[in-house]
Amino acid sequence: QVQLVESGGGLVQVGGSLRLSCAASGILFSIYRTGWYRRAPGKQRELVAAIASGGYTDYADSVKGRFTISRDNNKSMLYLQMNSLKPDDTGVYYCNTRYTTTWDYWGQGTQVTVSS
């Protein structure tokens, strides 16, 4: 059974930092493209950052220079270091792993709230 479990969300003030973690099990993690998505209140879910199995990274323009995505294939872990947080970063953050359209998995989400 595939499981993705996020942790690390919470309430933080503007300018603060948080580190999200995603623990994957039940898949050969190293071959999957992985990413973090978020759903802000009243908005559709959007890609925040992605990292391919080979390490290539991609970021939404709104988080470039502030967020860093990384992965540890040996531990089947995905991370998102978020610095200089802004109120617009508030939302539910989801971990995603995708190999094909069939092998596409999501975590349950973790809430991030940035207070001004």
C-alpha positions as CSV (number, residue, x, y, z in Angstrom):
1,Q,0.0,0.0,0.0
2,V,1.4,3.4,-1.0
3,Q,1.5,6.0,1.7
4,L,2.7,9.6,1.6
5,V,2.7,11.3,5.0
6,E,3.5,15.0,5.2
7,S,4.7,16.8,8.4
8,G,6.2,20.1,9.4
9,G,3.3,22.5,8.7
10,G,2.1,25.0,11.2
11,L,1.6,28.7,12.1
12,V,4.5,31.1,11.4
13,Q,4.9,34.8,11.2
14,V,5.8,36.7,8.1
15,G,9.4,36.3,7.3
16,G,9.7,33.1,9.2
17,S,10.7,29.6,8.0
18,L,9.3,26.1,8.0
19,R,10.5,22.8,6.7
20,L,8.0,20.3,5.3
21,S,8.8,16.6,5.1
22,C,7.1,13.8,3.2
23,A,7.7,10.2,4.1
24,A,6.9,7.8,1.3
25,S,6.4,4.1,1.6
26,G,5.2,1.3,-0.7
27,I,6.9,2.7,-3.8
28,L,10.3,2.6,-5.4
29,F,10.7,6.2,-4.4
30,S,13.9,6.9,-6.4
31,I,12.3,6.5,-9.8
32,Y,9.4,8.9,-9.1
33,R,9.2,12.6,-10.0
34,T,8.2,14.3,-6.8
35,G,6.8,17.6,-5.9
36,W,5.0,19.9,-3.5
37,Y,1.7,21.5,-4.4
38,R,-0.5,23.9,-2.4
39,R,-4.1,24.9,-2.3
40,A,-4.6,28.4,-1.0
41,P,-8.0,29.4,0.3
42,G,-10.4,29.9,-2.6
43,K,-7.9,28.9,-5.2
44,Q,-7.0,25.8,-7.2
45,R,-4.2,23.6,-6.2
46,E,-0.9,24.7,-7.8
47,L,2.6,23.4,-8.2
48,V,5.1,24.9,-5.7
49,A,8.2,23.0,-6.5
50,A,9.2,19.7,-8.2
51,I,12.3,17.5,-8.3
52,A,12.9,14.8,-10.8
53,S,14.4,11.4,-10.0
54,G,17.7,12.7,-11.4
55,G,17.6,15.9,-9.3
56,Y,16.4,18.5,-11.7
57,T,14.3,21.1,-9.9
58,D,11.5,23.4,-10.9
59,Y,9.9,26.2,-8.9
60,A,6.9,28.4,-9.2
61,D,7.9,32.0,-9.9
62,S,6.3,33.1,-6.6
63,V,8.7,31.0,-4.5
64,K,12.0,31.1,-6.4
65,G,14.8,32.2,-4.2
66,R,12.8,31.5,-1.0
67,F,11.9,27.8,-1.2
68,T,14.2,24.8,-1.7
69,I,13.0,21.3,-2.6
70,S,15.2,18.3,-1.9
71,R,14.9,14.6,-1.7
72,D,16.7,11.7,0.0
73,N,16.2,8.6,-2.1
74,N,17.8,6.3,0.5
75,K,15.2,7.4,3.1
76,S,12.3,7.8,0.7
77,M,11.9,11.4,1.9
78,L,11.0,14.6,0.2
79,Y,11.6,18.0,1.8
80,L,10.6,21.6,1.2
81,Q,12.6,24.3,3.0
82,M,10.5,27.5,3.1
83,N,12.1,30.8,4.0
84,S,11.0,34.4,4.0
85,L,7.4,33.2,4.2
86,K,4.6,35.6,3.1
87,P,0.9,35.6,3.8
88,D,0.3,34.4,0.2
89,D,2.1,31.2,1.1
90,T,-0.7,30.2,3.3
91,G,-2.5,27.0,2.3
92,V,-2.6,23.3,2.5
93,Y,0.6,21.7,1.1
94,Y,0.5,18.3,-0.5
95,C,3.3,15.9,-1.4
96,N,3.0,14.2,-4.8
97,T,4.9,11.4,-6.4
98,R,4.3,10.6,-10.0
99,Y,5.8,8.0,-12.3
100,T,3.0,7.6,-14.8
101,T,-0.6,8.7,-14.9
102,T,-1.5,5.6,-13.1
103,W,1.3,5.6,-10.5
104,D,0.4,9.1,-9.3
105,Y,0.1,9.5,-5.5
106,W,-0.8,12.2,-3.0
107,G,-0.4,12.8,0.6
108,Q,-3.2,14.0,2.9
109,G,-1.8,17.6,3.1
110,T,-0.3,19.7,5.9
111,Q,-1.6,23.2,6.7
112,V,0.8,26.2,6.5
113,T,-0.5,29.5,7.9
114,V,1.6,32.7,7.6
115,S,0.3,35.5,9.9
116,S,1.0,39.1,9.2
